């Protein structure tokens, strides 16, 4: 039995939502993965009369495709879609059966208007929390447009293929045999990459807002909701909804919720924002801010949005080491997420740069997968909590190097090692390895603001107790500010504070 009782009970409810029969074409061999895949398919067949199974010869074995009767829909799973991909599989069943995807009609129209043949393949690991977004987006496109096909490929089941294509990070997407993109991508981002974008004039023609929130993370979502509840015209413009939370796996300190995961929390934030009359402008990157009659926000696409007040909640991103090789080998051995990319380095040697909590957590995770982990810490001592350090030093396949200044990440077409300098002796050392995981903290997304308002030496926006910046009418919240603690719950609180501060400013001005 592949599915446990709890999952079966949940699945049973979903299978009752199938609108039409679904045909699973199965291509299986005699290997263990094929046996498990057949067991999963048999269990599904026994749970719903709407699921029909037939044997077929597909491009990869083991794999199976999900089809409408009499039509190859183009949705295929190579390997077994369990772990984080189980939801992708369930959604594919529902959507292929005729159930409409939860996507804006304008996006559906964009997908249906695509002309030509688009053969997508996505390499995933089942522990990757970023992969399902991409898999589900491409499956939706396949279900809506007969010219689009998509195959999810579990890298652990097709190791030779992963090696031959030099896939060293997940998700990695190929389009018509050529590498198309990597990392988390939403359906809108994929369409934009294909050249299907919104007309900037549509944005510029919008009426001025009372409050315009820039950034769609916890701070931005909180600010938008608090503003909208005051009954004022509210907009939120974001590069991607959820922000950095989308890259967070386990969240155990969100008070009132014992455990959740970043993508799940981000989805609930977006759902909550959509309960209110808030104009959501996704996939938009801010370029500059200027105060005129209104506060004007220029976007990268040339559009200009106007508002009486603005709340900046642009968050932060992973800090880079900025050494030779880091940029060149990103996705080719240099990674920033141990949960996502760790399984691709199974049995290999890797390094983690950074001895804070995130670095040591990554090293502990990786130690259970890879052959050996070398931790490089710039300072004389690790900065991680003692409970994490105790766990780390109990592991037999971890080496910790302190006072280590990273000099270069080496390689040819992919990473083959790292060079560091011992800061005590000045001696240079080289370690041969296959992967480098960078975990050295965050840098605020505020470069685009220039001198328009006060920022501290770290680039963080300086705010007062009401979230107000030095530019009248402009407020800020979350990890982009000089708040001393970067936590989800604190970002949400500061978002609410900034929205109330903006409302108070509107009343007084």
Secondary structure, 3 states (H helix, E strand, C coil): CCCCHHHHHHHHHHHCCCCCCEEEEEECCCCHHHHHHHHHHHHHHHHCCCEEEEECCCCCCCEEEEEECCEEEEEEEECCCCHHHHHHHHHHHHHHCCCCCCCCHHHHHHHHCCCCCEEEEEEECCCCCCHHHHHHHHHHHHHHCCCEEEEEEECCCCHHHHHHCCCCCCCEEEECCEEEEECCCCHHHHHHHCCCCCCHHHHHCCCCEEEEEECCCHHHHHHHHHHHCCCCCEEEEECCCCHHHHHCCEECCCCCCCCEEHHHHHHHHHHHHCCCCEEEEECCCEEEEEECCCEEEEECCCCEEEEEEEEECCCEEECCCCCECCCCCECCCEECCHHHHHHHHCCCEEEEECCCHHHHHHHHHHHCCCCEEEEECCCCCCCCCHHHHHHHHCCCCEEEECCEEEEEEEECCCEEEEEEEECCCCCEEEEECCEEEECCCEEECCHHHCCCCCECCCCCECCCCCCECCCCCEEECHHHECCCCCCHHHHHHHHHHHHHHHHHHHHHC
